[in-house]
Amino acid sequence: MPMISRRKNKYPVSAPLRQYLYHFDRLRDIPLVYEDLTRFAGSIPYEDPRGKETLWLTVFYDPGLMRELRPQLTKIYAELKIGGESDHHEHLTVDRVDFGEFGNSRPFRIRITNLYNDNSDYFYVKHADASRIYGLELEHILSPNRINYLVNGNTLIEEHIAGVPGDVFLRDHLPRPELNKVRIAKEFTKFNERCFIRLLGDMRSVNYVVDITPDFEEVQYRVRPIDFDQQSYEGAGKTYLAYRFDSNRAVTKVAFDTLNRRTIQQYVAEEHAQMARRAKVESGRLKALLGVMRREELAPRDHVSRLAADLAKYHHDDVYRGCTTMGELTATHVTHMLEI
């Protein structure tokens, strides 16, 4: 199993990256609430619907602080969803706040409830980290998924990505006899290739979700990453291959048992073609992002040199050995693999 750094170095959002975010409307004047959210007075373990404890803590605040936080959090949600018009968030309330001690971003998960119909939704408040922002942008540009997030100062707001958590899917859905194994094998193969091309690492089963959509005859699956902390950071090339993680062993076995080599190559080629088309459609945005990224220090120098050597060996191409930053290495990998 690939080794992942227990605590990733955090990289600040540089002035050129902020300019990029401003140009593409990611930079917004939202309340800076992260530090206030850390001032909770107590907590209890959060249990999932089955009554099992999770890695999240449900946290509580003094009434005075909560009176200050509630309108700020509903304003952030309205800004994220509908552009922030004040008359569209008066009927919203903060139903629950959860804290995750487990992640590099130490996220807060905010549950917002509509008082008119009792419908709930979530968003996340995190420390802004350049690696994560590059990961979100590359997902938005190169994947079939749209990503909604906002940045202000050192605060990062992320929309909730719905789906069955990967570990739950592999435990509860994969063994079902009615599961279409060919379709999940195809999607996991394409997901693995998407992550490798844009160098998104640490896709253990807890770091992605599976979106299940009933179709008119069969069920469609879409695997979506939910953790972007390990975008272009680790030095070992195998950390960017989802199938190399032990927690994905069951779905990897399904893929190799179900698909022959030529079929796997076909799906890989399909994903390359689809990503290349998306890159061409968003060519101006991708060029701007990679132009900023090339100049960024996003990982220790030894990580860069190790990954450059691994990619040069994997692709039999010394072009990677000349890269001096992780951003330059990522830009080179994307452009060469997609031939753009």
Backbone hydrogen bonds, N-H to C=O, Kabsch-Sander energy under -0.5 kcal/mol:
donor,donor_aa,acceptor,acceptor_aa,energy
14,S,12,P,-0.8
18,R,14,S,-2.5
19,Q,15,A,-2.2
20,Y,16,P,-2.0
21,L,17,L,-2.6
22,Y,18,R,-2.5
23,H,19,Q,-2.4
24,F,20,Y,-1.9
25,D,22,Y,-1.4
26,R,21,L,-3.2
27,L,21,L,-1.1
28,R,26,R,-0.6
28,R,151,V,-2.1
30,I,28,R,-1.7
33,V,31,P,-1.3
37,L,33,V,-2.4
38,T,34,Y,-1.2
39,R,36,D,-1.6
41,A,60,F,-2.6
42,G,60,F,-1.2
44,I,58,T,-2.2
46,Y,56,W,-2.4
48,D,52,K,-2.9
51,G,48,D,-2.8
54,T,46,Y,-2.3
57,L,99,F,-2.4
58,T,44,I,-2.9
59,V,57,L,-0.6
59,V,97,V,-2.7
60,F,42,G,-2.5
66,M,62,D,-2.5
67,R,63,P,-2.0
68,E,64,G,-1.1
69,L,65,L,-2.4
70,R,66,M,-2.6
72,Q,68,E,-0.8
73,L,69,L,-2.8
74,T,70,R,-2.2
75,K,71,P,-1.7
76,I,72,Q,-2.0
77,Y,73,L,-2.1
78,A,74,T,-2.2
79,E,75,K,-2.4
80,L,76,I,-2.4
81,K,77,Y,-2.2
82,I,78,A,-3.0
83,G,78,A,-0.6
83,G,79,E,-0.8
84,G,78,A,-1.7
88,H,85,E,-1.9
89,H,86,S,-1.3
92,L,89,H,-1.1
93,T,113,T,-2.0
95,D,93,T,-0.8
95,D,111,R,-2.7
96,R,111,R,-1.2
98,D,109,R,-2.6
99,F,57,L,-3.4
100,G,107,P,-3.0
101,E,55,L,-0.7
101,E,99,F,-0.7
106,R,103,G,-0.8
108,F,125,V,-2.2
109,R,98,D,-2.7
110,I,108,F,-0.6
110,I,123,F,-3.3
111,R,96,R,-2.9
111,R,109,R,-0.5
112,I,110,I,-0.6
112,I,121,D,-3.0
113,T,93,T,-2.6
114,N,119,N,-3.0
115,L,91,H,-2.8
115,L,113,T,-0.6
118,D,114,N,-2.4
121,D,112,I,-2.5
123,F,110,I,-1.6
124,Y,158,E,-2.6
125,V,108,F,-2.5
126,K,156,L,-2.8
127,H,105,S,-1.0
128,A,154,N,-2.5
130,A,11,Y,-3.1
133,I,129,D,-2.1
134,Y,130,A,-2.6
135,G,131,S,-2.0
136,L,132,R,-2.4
137,E,133,I,-2.5
138,L,134,Y,-2.6
139,E,135,G,-2.0
140,H,136,L,-2.2
141,I,137,E,-2.3
142,L,138,L,-2.7
143,S,139,E,-1.6
149,Y,147,I,-0.5
150,L,157,I,-2.3
151,V,26,R,-2.4
152,N,155,T,-2.2
155,T,152,N,-2.5
156,L,126,K,-2.9
157,I,150,L,-2.9
158,E,124,Y,-2.1
159,E,148,N,-2.3
160,H,122,Y,-1.2
162,A,160,H,-0.7
164,V,210,V,-2.6
166,G,208,Y,-2.8
167,D,205,S,-0.9
169,F,165,P,-2.8
170,L,166,G,-2.5
171,R,167,D,-1.6
172,D,168,V,-3.3
173,H,168,V,-0.6
173,H,169,F,-1.9
174,L,169,F,-2.3
176,R,173,H,-1.5
179,L,176,R,-1.4
181,K,179,L,-1.3
184,I,180,N,-1.9
185,A,181,K,-2.3
186,K,182,V,-2.5
187,E,183,R,-2.4
188,F,184,I,-2.4
189,T,185,A,-2.1
190,K,186,K,-2.1
191,F,187,E,-2.6
192,N,188,F,-2.6
193,E,189,T,-1.7
194,R,190,K,-2.5
195,C,191,F,-2.3
196,F,192,N,-1.9
197,I,193,E,-2.6
198,R,194,R,-1.8
199,L,196,F,-0.8
200,L,195,C,-2.7
201,G,199,L,-0.7
201,G,230,Q,-2.2
202,D,239,T,-1.7
204,R,202,D,-1.3
207,N,204,R,-2.1
208,Y,205,S,-0.7
209,V,224,R,-2.7
210,V,164,V,-2.6
211,D,209,V,-0.5
211,D,222,R,-3.4
212,I,210,V,-0.6
213,T,211,D,-0.6
213,T,220,Q,-2.8
215,D,218,E,-3.0
220,Q,213,T,-3.3
222,R,211,D,-1.8
224,R,209,V,-2.7
224,R,222,R,-0.5
226,I,207,N,-2.4
227,D,207,N,-1.1
231,Q,228,F,-1.3
232,S,199,L,-2.9
232,S,230,Q,-0.7
233,Y,230,Q,-0.7
239,T,236,A,-1.5
240,Y,237,G,-1.7
241,L,238,K,-1.5
242,A,240,Y,-0.6
244,R,241,L,-1.8
245,F,242,A,-1.6
248,N,245,F,-1.6
249,R,246,D,-1.9
252,T,248,N,-2.3
253,K,249,R,-2.4
254,V,250,A,-1.8
255,A,251,V,-2.2
256,F,252,T,-2.5
257,D,253,K,-2.4
258,T,254,V,-2.0
259,L,255,A,-2.6
264,I,260,N,-2.3
265,Q,261,R,-2.5
266,Q,262,R,-1.8
267,Y,263,T,-2.3
268,V,264,I,-2.4
269,A,265,Q,-2.3
270,E,266,Q,-2.3
271,E,267,Y,-2.2
272,H,268,V,-2.2
273,A,269,A,-2.4
274,Q,270,E,-2.5
275,M,271,E,-2.6
276,A,272,H,-2.4
277,R,273,A,-2.0
278,R,274,Q,-2.2
279,A,275,M,-2.5
280,K,276,A,-1.9
281,V,277,R,-2.4
282,E,278,R,-2.3
283,S,280,K,-1.3
286,L,282,E,-3.0
287,K,283,S,-2.6
288,A,284,G,-2.0
289,L,285,R,-2.5
290,L,286,L,-2.9
291,G,287,K,-2.1
292,V,288,A,-1.8
293,M,289,L,-2.7
294,R,290,L,-2.3
295,R,292,V,-1.1
296,E,293,M,-1.8
298,L,296,E,-0.9
303,H,300,P,-0.8
304,V,300,P,-1.6
305,S,301,R,-2.3
306,R,302,D,-2.0
307,L,303,H,-2.5
308,A,304,V,-2.6
309,A,305,S,-1.9
310,D,306,R,-2.3
311,L,307,L,-2.9
312,A,308,A,-2.3
313,K,309,A,-2.1
314,Y,310,D,-2.5
315,H,311,L,-2.8
316,H,312,A,-1.1
317,D,312,A,-1.5
320,Y,317,D,-0.9
321,R,318,D,-0.9
322,G,318,D,-0.5
322,G,319,V,-0.7
323,C,320,Y,-1.6
327,G,296,E,-1.0
328,E,294,R,-0.6
329,L,325,T,-2.0
330,T,326,M,-2.4
331,A,327,G,-2.5
332,T,328,E,-2.3
333,H,329,L,-2.3
334,V,330,T,-2.7
335,T,331,A,-2.4
336,H,332,T,-2.3
337,M,333,H,-2.4
338,L,334,V,-2.1
339,E,335,T,-0.7
340,I,335,T,-1.7
